[in-house]
Amino acid sequence: MQPGEVQFLNNFTTLHARTEFEDHEEVKRRRHMLRLWLHRPGFRPLAANLNLFEGEGVAAQSGKKPSFDLKSVRAEAPAARA
């Protein structure tokens, strides 16, 4: 990527695995990543087996940083209970 470019990814259509990210020790070389949730009318529906929040997503919580406790999410997911 070049300076000024932006890349949008949909983690629900690009399934992947990765090793833990290790950032550079040098501050100027560290990754700067922002998370943004977008909703667009007409967006394709989420596959049923990935719909862990029943279409509702995560509710906004003023003053809190968005995060996920994936162990709890997986344990509470409909597929895990089936």
C-alpha positions as CSV (number, residue, x, y, z in Angstrom):
1,M,0.0,0.0,0.0
2,Q,1.0,3.6,-0.6
3,P,0.6,6.5,1.9
4,G,-2.9,7.9,1.8
5,E,-4.5,4.6,0.6
6,V,-7.1,2.8,2.7
7,Q,-8.1,-0.9,2.6
8,F,-11.5,-2.2,3.7
9,L,-11.9,-5.8,4.6
10,N,-14.9,-7.8,5.6
11,N,-13.8,-10.5,8.1
12,F,-17.1,-12.3,7.6
13,T,-16.3,-12.9,3.9
14,T,-12.6,-13.3,4.2
15,L,-12.1,-16.2,6.6
16,H,-8.5,-16.6,7.6
17,A,-6.1,-17.7,10.2
18,R,-3.0,-16.0,11.4
19,T,-0.2,-16.1,13.9
20,E,-0.1,-13.5,16.7
21,F,1.0,-10.1,15.4
22,E,4.4,-8.8,16.5
23,D,4.9,-5.1,16.0
24,H,8.2,-3.3,15.5
25,E,10.0,-2.1,18.6
26,E,10.9,1.1,16.8
27,V,7.9,3.5,17.4
28,K,8.1,5.1,13.9
29,R,7.7,1.7,12.2
30,R,4.8,0.4,14.3
31,R,1.5,-0.4,12.7
32,H,-1.3,2.1,13.0
33,M,-4.6,0.2,12.7
34,L,-8.0,1.6,13.3
35,R,-11.2,-0.5,13.6
36,L,-14.4,0.8,12.0
37,W,-17.8,-0.9,11.8
38,L,-19.7,0.0,8.7
39,H,-23.4,-0.7,7.9
40,R,-24.7,-0.2,4.5
41,P,-28.4,-0.8,3.4
42,G,-28.5,-3.8,1.2
43,F,-25.3,-5.3,2.5
44,R,-25.3,-9.1,2.0
45,P,-26.5,-11.1,4.9
46,L,-24.2,-12.8,7.3
47,A,-24.0,-16.6,6.9
48,A,-26.1,-18.3,9.6
49,N,-23.1,-20.2,11.1
50,L,-21.2,-16.9,11.6
51,N,-24.2,-14.9,13.0
52,L,-23.0,-15.1,16.6
53,F,-24.8,-11.9,17.6
54,E,-28.1,-12.7,15.8
55,G,-27.7,-9.8,13.4
56,E,-27.4,-7.2,16.2
57,G,-23.6,-6.8,16.4
58,V,-22.1,-5.3,19.5
59,A,-24.0,-2.5,21.2
60,A,-22.2,0.8,21.6
61,Q,-20.9,1.4,25.1
62,S,-19.9,5.0,25.8
63,G,-16.3,5.4,27.0
64,K,-15.4,1.8,26.3
65,K,-13.0,0.4,23.7
66,P,-14.6,-2.3,21.5
67,S,-13.2,-5.7,22.2
68,F,-14.4,-9.3,22.1
69,D,-14.0,-12.2,24.6
70,L,-13.9,-14.9,21.9
71,K,-14.0,-17.8,24.4
72,S,-17.3,-16.5,25.8
73,V,-18.7,-15.7,22.3
74,R,-17.9,-19.2,21.1
75,A,-19.3,-20.9,24.2
76,E,-22.5,-18.9,23.8
77,A,-22.9,-19.3,20.0
78,P,-25.9,-21.2,18.8
79,A,-23.7,-23.7,17.0
80,A,-21.8,-24.5,20.2
81,R,-25.1,-25.3,22.0
82,A,-26.4,-27.6,19.2
